[in-house]
Amino acid sequence: MIRKAKESDIEYIIETGRRLHERSGNEDVPIHKPHVFMLLRSFITIPSRLLIVSERDEIIRGFIMASAEPFWWADPIRGRRLVTDWA
């Protein structure tokens, strides 16, 4: 099943992310769990962000994050430009 994440999923998502991170080729990049928790919570609670989980047998198997964020170099003449850049 694919569904929107809820706060009670965060610990499972962090664990899933940790396992994926070990195989990513970036395993030497440290993970700071309190910041990851806050980030994931923001993807659940902020309307311009989205966190979806894939679940089988009531176990989270994967997730995807998406958001509409302004480019840091927003051009005042052309208006805000948005980007989605998550995994």
Buried (B, 14 or more C-beta within 10 A) or exposed (E): EEEEBEEEBBEBBBEBBEEEBEEEEEEEEEEEEEEBBEBBBBBBEEEEBBBBBBBEEEEBEBBEBBBEBEEEEEEEEEEEEEEEEBE
